[in-house]
């Protein structure tokens, strides 16, 4: 048990840092700033995809894997994230957010419209675990197929 007493002000500061990390995640991803996006995570940070299609990673861990995994995203998608809504949590370091993407798959010029729910655990303003509830079918429709989704997130 910690000797540090939890105070409303302390929780407010923790919550603000966690939410800012999430907002930075959206900004860096939409602007293709992938190295900065990776730096939002702790060294052993984890990105999980509960609805990953067959052949798609369900878990990416550590900064090296995160960089490798996400480096091709800006080559395949142009997105703007909209309608961000944070849900209140008891744990100030936990972020639960709903948001949408309004974008385009660059290879097909088809719309990439996605609705997300994200559950994000943070520590000292860094992401330790990000659970990404997204619809892989929306990405497949925008890119052309599930195989194209897999290719978009693999090294070229």
Buried (B, 14 or more C-beta within 10 A) or exposed (E): EEEEEEEEEEBEEBBEBBBBBBBBBBEBBBBBBBEBBBBBBBEEBBBBBEEBBEEBBEEBBBBEBBBBBBBBBBEBBBBEBEEBEBEEEEEBBBBBBBBBBBBBBBBBEBBBBBEBBBBBBBBEBBBBBBBBBBEBEBBBBBBBEBEBBBBBBEEE
